[in-house]
Amino acid sequence: MRRQEAIEDQALDWLIRRNAPDWTQEEQVDLDAWLDEAMAHKAAFWRADHLWQQADRIRSLGIEHEDRADDQEPRRKWWPAAIAASLIAAVGIGGLAVAPRFSDQPAPQVQQARFDTPIGGRRVVPLVDGSKVELNTRTVLRTAVGQRKRDVWLDSGEAFFDVAHRDGEPFVVHAGRQTITVLGTKFSVRRDKDRVTVNVLEGRVRVEDGEGTMGHAAIITAGDTAISHGASTLIAAKSEERVESALAWRDGMLSFDQAPLTKVVAEFNRYNRVQLSVTDTATGRIPIGGSFQASSVDSFTRLLHDAYGLKVERSETTIKISRP
């Protein structure tokens, strides 16, 4: 991923967090510090914020935006209507399917199952319809698959879906208030409480808010990423490298491109019982790039010491990272 794309990704992440109801003064201080680091940070954040405000005005006027699925120009999109209704996916190689509304109680005459993984665990789950689901660390997944409907509930964690195509039989992933519906494609869904991220590797996906009342949806295709928080969704379009980095966990790796150390530490903590912590804000803003084995915190912290001269203090359950 190019450096500019990495900066824009960070700006999108900051914008979504800032508009969340649990935004804190400490987070505002960190955002201000990030903005002050470089004019490029400010420009990327201002662009994203302008699009956010513009989309909000369009929504208030009741204007619907029609996205062109065949637009292949590299771009960064904001789906205006998704401020009020966002994240669902529905489509596939064969065409578009309207997502039905399902309750949390699976219908009878379907095969039901529950799967989970521990910290640092991964597993591949074959489903009876021919689809495969790969579960990442600390993931809980429920399935209800039958002849006429295929439903999956991602209660927590992250999963990669390789969906078998079946005419007239949509595959629906429920992740909190969001739903992702396809006929056959490859994509991942990550759920962090109210935040849901969808990365599309192949095919097309329709994204919509399962609790929304406006009925708006966005179509994302291979290389696109949709990030949802509550009823708001941002779409970062056309970066195959970004999607590949997001799916590096399938090979047991974590990949970063100039991500702040605090974000890198948070990712490592998803995979390991020994938890990393950064003791000060300045250290947490150090940009980190490269690929690392997800389960090897010792190797990662040795690299931090060797490359940045950082102090690493280890106890039985934690590793503190600080400046010397």
C-alpha positions in Angstrom: 0.0 0.0 0.0 1.3 3.4 -0.9 2.0 5.9 2.0 -0.8 8.2 0.9 -3.3 5.4 1.0 -2.1 4.5 4.4 -2.6 8.1 5.6 -6.1 8.2 4.1 -7.0 4.9 5.8 -5.9 6.4 9.1 -7.9 9.5 8.4 -11.0 7.4 7.7 -10.5 5.5 10.9 -10.1 8.7 13.0 -13.3 10.1 11.4 -15.4 7.1 12.2 -14.1 7.0 15.8 -14.7 10.8 16.2 -18.3 10.5 15.2 -19.0 7.6 17.6 -21.0 8.3 20.7 -18.2 7.0 23.0 -15.6 9.5 21.7 -13.4 10.7 24.6 -11.3 13.8 25.3 -8.2 11.6 25.5 -9.0 10.3 21.9 -9.4 14.0 20.8 -5.9 14.8 22.2 -4.5 11.8 20.2 -6.3 13.0 17.1 -5.0 16.5 17.5 -1.4 15.1 17.9 -1.8 13.0 14.8 -3.1 16.0 12.8 -0.2 18.1 13.9 2.4 15.6 12.8 2.1 16.4 9.1 0.1 18.6 6.7 -0.8 15.4 4.7 -2.6 14.1 7.8 -4.7 17.3 8.1 -5.5 17.3 4.3 -6.6 13.7 4.4 -8.8 14.2 7.4 -10.3 17.5 6.0 -11.2 15.7 2.8 -12.9 12.8 4.6 -14.7 15.2 6.9 -15.9 17.3 4.0 -17.4 14.3 2.3 -19.0 13.2 5.5 -20.7 16.6 5.9 -21.6 16.8 2.3 -23.2 13.3 2.4 -25.1 14.3 5.5 -26.6 17.3 3.7 -27.6 15.2 0.7 -29.3 12.7 3.0 -31.2 15.5 4.8 -32.6 16.5 1.4 -33.7 13.0 0.7 -31.5 12.7 -2.4 -30.5 9.1 -3.4 -27.2 8.4 -4.8 -26.9 5.7 -7.5 -23.4 4.0 -7.4 -22.0 2.7 -10.7 -20.8 -0.9 -10.2 -18.8 -0.7 -13.4 -16.8 2.3 -12.3 -13.2 0.9 -12.0 -11.4 4.2 -11.5 -9.3 4.2 -8.3 -11.2 6.4 -5.9 -12.4 6.9 -2.4 -16.1 7.0 -2.0 -18.6 7.9 0.7 -22.0 6.4 0.3 -24.3 9.3 1.3 -27.4 7.5 2.3 -25.4 5.1 4.5 -25.0 7.8 7.2 -28.6 6.8 8.1 -28.6 3.2 6.9 -25.5 1.1 6.3 -23.6 -2.1 6.0 -25.0 -5.0 4.1 -23.8 -6.9 1.2 -25.8 -8.6 -1.4 -24.6 -9.8 -4.7 -22.5 -12.2 -6.4 -21.1 -13.3 -9.7 -24.6 -14.1 -11.0 -26.4 -10.9 -10.1 -28.0 -8.9 -7.3 -30.3 -10.3 -4.7 -32.5 -8.3 -2.3 -31.6 -9.3 1.3 -34.5 -10.8 3.1 -35.0 -9.9 6.8 -34.3 -12.8 9.1 -34.9 -13.1 12.8 -32.3 -14.3 15.2 -34.3 -17.6 15.6 -33.3 -19.8 12.7 -36.2 -21.5 10.8 -36.8 -25.2 11.3 -35.5 -27.9 9.0 -32.0 -26.4 8.7 -28.7 -27.6 9.9 -27.7 -25.5 12.9 -24.2 -25.3 14.5 -22.0 -23.1 16.6 -18.2 -22.7 16.1 -15.6 -20.7 18.0 -11.8 -20.2 18.3 -9.6 -19.3 21.3 -7.1 -16.5 21.4 -4.6 -17.1 18.6 -6.7 -19.9 17.1 -7.8 -20.4 13.5 -10.0 -23.0 11.9 -11.7 -23.8 8.6 -15.4 -24.8 8.8 -17.0 -26.5 5.7 -20.7 -26.0 5.5 -23.2 -28.4 4.0 -24.0 -26.1 1.1 -20.3 -26.4 -0.1 -19.3 -23.0 1.3 -16.2 -22.6 3.5 -15.7 -20.3 6.5 -12.3 -19.6 8.0 -12.5 -18.3 11.5 -9.8 -16.0 12.9 -8.7 -15.5 16.6 -11.4 -15.1 19.3 -14.3 -15.7 16.9 -17.8 -17.0 17.7 -20.0 -18.0 14.7 -23.5 -19.6 14.4 -24.9 -21.1 11.3 -28.3 -22.2 10.0 -28.0 -23.7 6.6 -30.7 -25.5 4.7 -32.3 -26.1 1.3 -33.7 -22.6 0.8 -31.8 -20.3 3.2 -28.3 -19.9 4.4 -27.8 -17.8 7.5 -24.7 -17.1 9.5 -24.4 -15.0 12.7 -21.0 -13.5 13.5 -21.3 -12.8 17.2 -17.7 -11.6 17.6 -14.3 -11.8 15.9 -13.5 -12.2 12.2 -14.2 -14.7 9.5 -13.4 -15.2 5.8 -16.2 -16.6 3.6 -15.8 -18.6 0.4 -19.5 -18.8 -0.6 -20.7 -21.5 -3.0 -23.0 -20.1 -5.6 -26.6 -21.3 -5.6 -29.2 -19.7 -7.8 -31.9 -18.2 -5.7 -30.3 -19.1 -2.4 -28.6 -16.1 -0.9 -26.0 -16.4 1.8 -26.6 -14.0 4.6 -24.1 -12.9 7.3 -25.5 -11.1 10.3 -23.0 -9.0 12.3 -24.8 -6.9 14.9 -27.1 -4.5 13.1 -25.4 -5.1 9.8 -26.1 -7.9 7.3 -24.0 -9.0 4.4 -25.8 -11.0 1.6 -24.2 -12.7 -1.4 -25.0 -15.4 -3.9 -21.3 -16.5 -4.3 -18.1 -14.6 -3.7 -15.1 -14.3 -1.4 -15.0 -11.7 1.4 -14.2 -11.2 5.1 -16.2 -9.7 7.9 -14.7 -8.4 11.1 -16.8 -7.3 14.1 -15.4 -5.2 16.9 -18.5 -4.5 19.1 -20.5 -1.9 17.0 -17.8 -1.6 14.3 -18.0 -3.9 11.3 -15.4 -4.1 8.5 -16.0 -5.9 5.2 -13.2 -6.6 2.8 -14.0 -8.0 -0.7 -11.5 -10.3 -2.3 -13.7 -11.5 -5.3 -17.1 -10.7 -6.7 -19.5 -8.0 -5.5 -21.2 -7.4 -2.2 -24.1 -5.2 -1.2 -23.9 -3.4 2.1 -26.8 -2.1 4.1 -27.9 -1.4 7.7 -30.2 -4.2 8.8 -31.9 -1.8 11.3 -32.3 1.1 8.9 -35.6 2.4 7.6 -34.5 4.2 4.4 -33.5 1.0 2.4 -30.3 2.5 0.9 -27.4 0.2 0.1 -23.9 0.4 -1.3 -22.3 -2.1 -3.7 -18.7 -2.8 -3.1 -16.5 -5.0 -5.4 -13.1 -6.7 -5.3 -10.5 -4.5 -3.6 -13.1 -2.4 -1.8 -13.4 -2.1 2.0 -16.5 -0.9 3.9 -16.2 0.3 7.5 -19.4 0.7 9.5 -20.0 2.1 13.0 -23.6 2.2 14.0 -25.6 3.6 11.2 -22.7 5.2 9.4 -20.5 3.6 6.7 -17.4 4.7 4.9 -16.2 3.0 1.7 -12.5 2.9 0.8 -12.4 1.8 -2.8 -10.1 -0.1 -5.1 -7.0 -1.1 -3.1 -6.2 -4.8 -3.6 -3.1 -4.4 -1.5 -5.2 -3.1 1.4 -7.5 -6.1 1.2 -4.6 -8.5 1.0 -3.0 -6.9 4.1 -6.3 -7.2 6.0 -6.4 -10.9 5.1 -2.8 -11.7 6.1 -4.1 -13.4 9.2 -5.2 -16.4 7.0 -1.4 -17.1 6.7 -0.8 -16.5 10.4 0.7 -13.0 9.7 -0.1 -9.4 10.5 0.7 -6.8 7.8 1.1 -3.1 8.4 2.0 -0.1 6.3 3.1 2.8 8.5 0.4 2.1 11.0 0.8 3.8 14.5 2.3 1.5 17.1 -0.8 1.7 19.3 -2.8 0.1 16.4 -0.2 -2.5 15.8 -0.2 -3.4 19.5 -4.0 -3.7 19.5 -3.8 -6.2 16.7 -1.1 -8.3 18.4 -3.3 -8.4 21.5 -6.1 -10.0 19.6 -3.9 -13.1 19.0 -1.9 -13.5 22.3 -2.6 -14.0 26.0 0.5 -12.0 26.8 -0.7 -8.4 26.2 1.4 -5.5 24.9 1.0 -2.0 26.2 2.5 1.3 25.2 3.2 3.6 28.1 3.1 7.0 26.4 1.4 8.8 23.5 4.6 9.8 21.6 5.8 6.1 21.5 2.3 5.0 20.4 2.5 7.2 17.3 5.7 5.6 15.9 4.8 4.4 12.4 5.3 0.6 11.9 5.5 -1.2 8.6 6.1 -4.8 7.6 4.8 -8.3 8.1 5.0 -10.1 11.4 4.0 -13.5 12.7 0.8 -13.0 14.7 1.7 -15.4 17.5 5.3 -14.1 18.1 5.2 -11.1 20.4 8.8 -11.8 21.5 10.1 -11.5 18.0 8.1 -8.3 17.4 9.3 -6.6 20.6 12.9 -7.6 19.9 12.5 -5.8 16.6 11.2 -2.7 18.4 14.2 -2.7 20.7 16.7 -3.3 17.9 15.2 -0.9 15.3 13.8 1.9 17.5 15.8 1.5 20.7 12.6 1.1 22.7 12.6 -0.2 26.2 10.8 -3.5 26.6 9.8 -4.7 30.1 8.2 -8.1 30.4 6.1 -9.6 33.2 4.2 -12.9 33.3 1.1 -11.5 31.5 2.2 -8.1 30.0 4.9 -6.5 28.0 5.4 -2.7 28.5 6.9 -0.7 25.6 8.4 2.7 26.3 11.2 5.1 25.4 14.4 4.5 27.2 
